[in-house]
Amino acid sequence: MRDQEVFASVERELNRQRSNIELIASENFVSEQIMELTGSVLTNKYAEGYPGRRYYGGCQFVDEVESLAQERLKELYGCEYANVQPHSGSQANSAVYFALLQPGDKVLGMSLADGGHLSHGHPLNYSGVTFEFHAYGVSPETEMIDYDDFKEKVETIKPKLVVAGASAYSRVINFELMAKIAHDNGALFMVDMAHIAGLVASGDHPSPFPHADIVTTTTHKTLRGPRGGVIMCKEKFAKDIDRAVFPGMQGGPLMHVIAAKAACFGEALTPEFKEYGHQIVKNAKALEASLKEEGFRLVADGTDNHLILVDVKASCGISGKKAQRLLDEINITANKNAIPFDQEKPYLASGIRVGTPAMTTKGFKEEDFTEVGKIIALRLMNDETDEIKEECLRRVKALTDKVSMYKDIKYI
């Protein structure tokens, strides 16, 4: 019997995704083949272990799938070894720590307040509870990574591991420089490229390879695959990474998700995906220009990648939380986000984070994102009136009516 109650909620979410302008920088729309594989019969199969070394019988075909995912990932990024089993980016990061560190070891990661991620040493996260994490951040003047301060911290703290990568940083990260500083001071160098993995694949952001010892990423976000994680590393770390993922951090891998990862990597190897990555960045620059023209202050004065941090407190006198609500009401989805040196509490925040990957997938071009910037300004820079709300809704609909996804899918 079909569960009408559950499927009704899924149908409503499908309609929301069809009708909204999706600006959450960590979200995307997967292809229908990836969606199909994520819901495939592989969800039935337990496969603890690795291809050719399973603890269950009947794994010959899922072995084919996982091996294909590994080989495609290695080809995509030019890495020596790949583990495609982590259920998420945070679990991938935790597995790396488990493989390379002992509790209490010193680690240097980017501050969450300056654009880092919870799993890079936040005191309430497993990483910060288990290891002695220290933080580097951005310059107050430029709001970009302060590489001189980073160098000084590495030389003073002498961490065993240095972690690069961010969840809310809009400028290019100099992996080559950071790796040299880390290695010169006896530290291993890890990159969490979750947000920019698709841009690295398309050549729109410098690659962490061959500078990093270990690289983790999610497979969604700019890579446009299923929700999940992977770890790539130099061959000498392969056995330690495999043991840390299984049996260290996880039991049975999600073979249906690994199949979807394999398809994702296949898509990312195509010329069409490279064009997609180029368009993400062009769209982000168009949105940057539009927001600046409308009078918004942008953190780090703009973007080199797929996301922009907008200081709505300075620009409009409102909190990020209120800005998120106001945009939700006109079918634009974004998220409140702290900005560097934020004076607001994180729950309120002074900024919003907006990104271009999802709507680029739907087909938006530069002129569409120019209009998005104007709509955001109309909503946030003016009084909260029904007239402005209705005009914004009309203009949003005009944009979303031009593009469509999942038009043949129905749940009820």
VENJO-V71931 format. One line per field, one symbol per residue. psi: psi as a letter, one per 20 degrees, with the letter a starting at -180 (. if undefined). burial: # if it has 9 or more other ideal C-beta (glycine too) atoms within 8 Angstrom, else .. A space follows every 10 residues. Layout:
BEGIN
psi = ???
burial = ???
END
This chain:
BEGIN
psi = ppnhgghhhh hhhghghhiq oojpijqroq rhhggghhkr iiiipplpbr pilqjqrkjh hhgggghggg ghgghgikrh qpojhphrhh hgghhgghhi rqpiqpqprp phhjjaqhjk jpiiqgghhh rnprqrbrph gikrpnhghg gggghghlqh ppprrrimpj rppnhgghgg gghhjjqqpp pnkghjghhg hijjqqqipj hqhppqqric ciikarparr pqrqhiiggg gghhgpjghr dpqnhhhhgh gghghghiiq hhhghggghg gghhhggghg gghijqpppj kbqiciqppp nhghhikrrh ggggghhhik kpoaqqpqrp kpiqqhhgqi rqpqrigghh gijqaghghg hghhgggggh irqnqhgggh gghghghhgh iiqqqkhjpq h.
burial = ......##.# #..#..##.# ########## ...##.##.# .##.#.###. #..#.#..#. .##.###### .######.#. ########## ########## #...###### ########## ##..#.##.. #.#######. ..#.###.## #.##..#### ########## #.###..### ###.#.#### ########## ##.###.##. ##.####### ######.### ####..##.# ######.### ..######## #########. ..######## ########## ##.#.#.### .##.###### ###.##.### #.##.###.# ####.##### .#.#...### ########## ##.###.### ########## #......##. ###.###.## ..#.##.... ..
END
